[in-house]
Amino acid sequence: MFWRGFLLVVCDVCGLRGARVFQAYSGLRLCGECFVESVRSRVWGEVERWGLIEPGDSVLLAVSGGKDSYVMLESLALRYKASRLIGLSIIEGIPGYNREDDVRALVDFAKGYGVDVVVVSVRDYVGLSVYEMVREARSRGLVESACTFCGLSRRHIMDYYARMLGASKVATAHNLDDEVQTLVINMLRGDVIGVVKVHPLSPHPEGGVRRVKPLRKVYEWETAAYAMLRGFRFQETECMFIEENPTLRAKVRIALYDLEREHPGSLLRLLEYFDKTLQDAIKKVEPKGSTSTCSRCGALTTQGRGLCKLCELLERAGLTEPRYTRLRLSVKR
């Protein structure tokens, strides 16, 4: 709570309860209840604004057990029928990062809202954990970040389970910080396609499952505050690879945090400007039809590619027979 001398500062919204959270970008001092409601309203508003979840959709929720995924799961479970939602938690297999009790807590939490969670490991899917893939690759002289192995594996798994379970959308818990970092990185690289993909109306490949990001207008610090106020038991351990060979994302993250600290609301205004600026232009873009399938596993990939990105990466690392090649070919497109 906030105190001025001996006076309790009350919530600027309800005027009834003591303020517990200060939103620097809005200038509001909020009680726990009003703060939580402001986050939920923003999530629901973003979903409705861009049609991220439409009537008839079945949504696969990618939930890691971290604060962001708890906030996304609860916000959507309060808005949509549990029969339309199913969780997917992926165990990367990184020493000290994946804890069984955290996964159990997540599964139990989801059950409280009537949502089932499928738990799968990268090792069961690929044949090796992320840690083992990185170790094997480096033993062969391939210098590739652990994040690349992890990210490609996770996307592959999400796509596979979305198809197997009949989901029409995959929701990931990327927050505002994540989105702006991705936007800036693609701008710095001159990656126009990457920039367009950040927009919620970005066309997805024909035959592909659309990925949506309900938390894209919620700051990371807000998901942390929400989770603590709600008493969630979320995973707090950081990945052992996070400080290894700082990536461009890590450098952009630090720069954006400095900017936000000096000018509160900068990240939110930047993403909002981007959304409005490209909205009309993106509506005129036709869905991508130039897609192909991976000759090894059958996954959807870019036209002209013989192998999908994951199969290509694993081949470079000397892993030519990943376990998922047998799994994916059995799933009808």
Secondary structure, 3 states (H helix, E strand, C coil): CCEECCEECECCCCCCCECCEEECCCCEEECHHHHHHHHHHHHHHHHHHHCCCCCCCCEEEECCCCHHHHHHHHHHHCCCCHHHEEEEEEECCCCCCCCHHHHHHHHHHHHCCCCCEEEEEHHHHHCCCHHHHHHHHHHCCCCCCHHHHHHHHHHHHHHHHHHHHCCCEEEECCCHHHHHHHHHHHHHHCCHHHHHHHCCCCCCCCCCCEEECCCCCCCHHHHHHHHHHHCCCCCCCCCCCCCCCCCHHHHHHHHHHHHHHHCCCHHHHHHHHHHHHHHHHHHCCCCCCCEEECCCCCCEEECCCCCCHHHHHHHHCCCCCCCHHHHHCCCCC
